[in-house]
């Protein structure tokens, strides 16, 4: 009986998600928000800078905007970092949909969440499609239909035309290897053309730079590739605003850029969701308004009366992802190249 109820709950959540992600574009007050979450990935920790690191390269690896990262460390995004410097990172992100076997990509967050057996297996920063309509990453449900190691990239005609117009050499195919933009692993989806893959340009992750695909850091795509199977299901969602209430009573709000201009619902949508869950009187709405306006893409504490909601420093908050993932991410940052990208 418990198993049947769990499956029914998952089906209801998934049905809601499909309705929200496929609904017509609406005016601000009508934009859907996901159900209130109870889980946050990531955490607050200190990172020791390696030679050649920049705020851009560090932010792309850990899933935090370079501008926000620099500001919170009392720097400008263009300031030079030196080996041995300490950078404080806050890469907490609200997990929009929980308790399912699901590959979930939330485009405004530029995050991919992988659930298995109802448990969060991984939370990875990603690059998504550019804001131009022809390159936007599609939204909706999908299944995994292909798993390929060392893929050959067959360059779509649309990208070939773009390359030609830019005066670049045009190729029909790119063989596996260090020059392949797909990286070492390709996860094909039931969406036409696009997939989830790695990259030969890791610093481009956590940006809006692809031609529709979902791009992961080489270490992250390897972990995800080894964890998924054919016919695994997933969803690509669009939630710029999310609200979470943790088991300890704290309430968090995350506000991301509405990069595809689909509408966010604004503060009225957040208030309506909070009222429906009976937590509207527990939120510092002045702080919530600031978080919404700042669009920093980080889960911020908006609990009424909390020191964090008033903007004063707080102790580190434990990540919901494992310590091993944090160590792997830190080790993988060695040798990060000092390569700049356009502002996010």
QUIBELTA-V521563 format. One record per run of one state. SS is the DSSP state (H for helix, E for strand, - for the rest). FROM is the first residue (numbers start at 1). TO is the last residue. If there is no record, write none. Layout:
SS_FROM_TO / SS_FROM_TO
//
This chain:
-_1_1 / H_2_22 / -_23_27 / H_28_30 / -_31_36 / E_37_37 / -_38_39 / E_40_41 / -_42_43 / E_44_48 / -_49_54 / H_55_62 / -_63_65 / H_66_72 / -_73_85 / E_86_90 / -_91_92 / E_93_94 / -_95_102 / E_103_106 / -_107_110 / E_111_116 / -_117_118 / E_119_129 / -_130_132 / H_133_135 / -_136_139 / E_140_149 / -_150_152 / E_153_154 / -_155_156 / H_157_165 / -_166_172 / E_173_174 / -_175_184 / E_185_189 / -_190_194 / E_195_197 / -_198_201 / H_202_204 / -_205_207 / E_208_210 / -_211_213 / E_214_216 / -_217_217 / H_218_227 / -_228_232 / E_233_237 / -_238_240 / E_241_245 / -_246_250 / E_251_255 / -_256_265 / H_266_277 / -_278_279 / H_280_282 / E_283_283 / -_284_284 / H_285_294 / -_295_299 / E_300_301 / -_302_302 / E_303_303 / -_304_322 / H_323_332 / -_333_344
//
